[in-house]
């Protein structure tokens, strides 16, 4: 007499193969998720950093474009840690010694600081408590007055700003770095 075999149950080998296939699929999905999240975080940080540097350059540009001065009293005073700018606050297009404001920007411990009341133009010394932090991610600030030919122009200011998500760490996938520049020409340079 023949025994009838009913093959409705899974064998142990079939079960192991199914578990292995499901594990491989789950591993692939998890790895794609981690890869996507990593790149989203990196892109998000880069975007936020670009916005922050753009705002810092806009802040400086606003004052640079309103600079006033001449060859005797130049509108800008550049230092290793930043610069000062003499701003035509009256809007009359003339250098009014004593009434036009002198603003300062300096880089200190990865902070870009703005001073609305510079006491000493040469050193950029600010009145106590008058400095405002524009950004705390700036790793380098370079300024000069050269035009495209290399000639120095009294009313020109070139800005190069470098920033890193975490300035204390080196550049990497989790710590993006951004470099932005602007070349500006002050509209009001008086010889009065």
C-alpha positions in Angstrom: 0.0 0.0 0.0 1.2 3.5 -0.9 1.2 6.3 1.6 -0.1 9.5 0.3 2.2 12.5 0.8 0.5 15.8 1.4 3.0 18.6 0.5 1.3 21.5 2.1 3.9 22.3 4.8 7.3 24.1 4.3 10.5 22.3 4.8 13.2 23.7 6.9 15.4 24.6 3.9 12.6 26.4 2.2 12.0 28.4 5.4 15.7 29.3 5.7 15.8 30.5 2.0 12.8 32.7 2.6 14.3 34.2 5.7 17.6 34.9 3.9 15.9 36.5 1.0 13.8 38.8 3.3 16.9 39.7 5.2 18.8 40.7 2.1 15.8 42.8 0.9 15.6 44.5 4.3 19.3 45.2 4.4 19.1 46.8 0.9 16.2 49.0 2.0 17.9 50.1 5.2 21.1 50.9 3.4 19.3 53.0 0.8 17.5 54.8 3.6 20.8 55.6 5.5 22.5 56.7 2.2 19.5 59.0 1.4 19.3 60.5 4.9 23.1 61.1 4.9 22.9 63.0 1.7 19.8 64.9 2.7 21.6 66.1 5.9 24.7 67.1 4.0 22.6 69.0 1.4 20.6 70.6 4.0 23.7 71.8 5.9 25.3 73.1 2.7 22.1 75.0 1.8 21.8 76.6 5.3 25.5 77.5 5.2 25.1 79.1 1.8 22.2 81.2 3.1 24.2 82.2 6.2 27.2 83.3 4.1 24.9 85.1 1.6 23.3 87.1 4.4 26.8 88.0 5.8 27.9 89.2 2.3 24.6 91.1 1.9 25.2 92.8 5.3 28.7 93.9 4.3 27.6 94.9 0.7 24.9 97.2 2.0 27.5 99.3 3.8 30.2 99.0 1.2 27.9 100.4 -1.5 27.2 103.4 0.7 30.9 104.0 1.4 32.2 107.6 1.1 35.8 108.8 0.9 38.6 110.0 -1.3 42.3 109.3 -1.9 43.3 111.3 1.2 40.6 109.8 3.5 39.8 106.4 1.8 36.4 104.8 2.3 38.0 101.5 3.4 40.7 100.5 5.9 41.8 96.9 5.5 43.4 94.9 8.3 44.4 91.3 8.6 41.3 90.5 10.7 38.8 92.6 8.8 38.1 96.1 7.6 36.3 99.4 8.4 34.1 101.3 6.0 33.2 105.0 6.2 29.5 105.2 5.3 27.6 108.2 3.9 24.8 108.3 6.5 23.4 111.6 5.4 23.0 110.5 1.8 24.4 113.7 0.4 27.2 112.0 -1.6 29.9 114.0 0.2 32.4 113.1 2.9 31.2 114.7 6.1 34.0 114.1 8.6 32.5 113.7 12.1 28.9 112.9 10.9 29.4 110.0 8.5 29.4 106.7 10.3 32.4 104.3 10.5 31.4 100.7 10.5 33.7 97.8 11.1 33.8 94.1 10.3 36.3 91.7 11.8 36.8 87.9 12.1 37.4 86.6 15.6 37.2 82.9 16.6 35.2 82.0 13.5 32.7 84.8 14.2 32.1 87.6 11.8 31.5 90.6 14.0 29.9 93.9 13.0 30.5 97.2 14.8 28.2 100.1 14.2 30.4 102.5 16.3 34.1 102.2 15.4 36.3 104.3 17.7 39.6 103.9 15.9 39.6 103.4 12.1 43.1 102.0 12.0 42.6 99.3 14.6 38.9 98.8 14.1 38.3 99.2 17.8 34.7 99.2 18.7 32.8 100.8 21.6 32.2 98.3 24.4 29.1 96.1 23.8 28.6 97.5 20.3 29.6 94.4 18.3 27.0 92.2 16.7 27.6 88.6 15.6 26.7 88.3 11.9 27.8 84.6 11.6 29.6 82.1 13.7 30.7 79.7 10.9 33.2 81.9 9.0 36.6 80.4 8.7 38.2 83.1 6.4 37.5 86.6 5.3 39.6 88.1 2.6 39.2 91.7 1.4 41.1 93.8 -1.1 40.7 96.7 -3.6 42.1 95.3 -6.8 40.3 95.4 -10.1 40.4 92.8 -12.9 43.8 94.1 -14.0 45.3 94.0 -10.5 45.3 97.8 -10.1 44.1 99.2 -6.7 41.0 101.2 -6.9 40.1 103.5 -3.9 36.3 102.8 -4.3 36.5 99.0 -4.9 36.1 96.2 -2.3 36.4 92.5 -3.1 35.1 90.1 -0.5 35.9 86.4 -0.3 34.1 84.6 2.5 34.8 81.0 3.4 32.6 79.1 5.9 32.3 75.6 7.3 29.3 74.0 9.1 31.5 73.3 12.1 34.6 75.5 11.8 36.5 73.5 14.4 36.5 70.4 12.2 38.0 69.8 8.8 36.0 69.8 5.6 34.2 66.5 4.9 30.8 65.0 3.8 29.2 65.8 7.2 31.0 69.2 7.4 30.5 71.0 4.1 32.5 74.1 3.2 31.2 77.1 1.2 33.2 79.8 -0.6 31.4 82.9 -1.8 32.7 86.2 -3.2 31.5 89.6 -4.2 33.2 92.5 -6.0 31.6 95.8 -5.1 32.2 99.4 -6.2 31.2 102.2 -3.8 29.0 104.7 -5.7 29.7 107.7 -3.5 33.4 108.5 -3.5 33.9 112.2 -3.0 36.8 114.5 -3.5 35.4 117.2 -1.2 
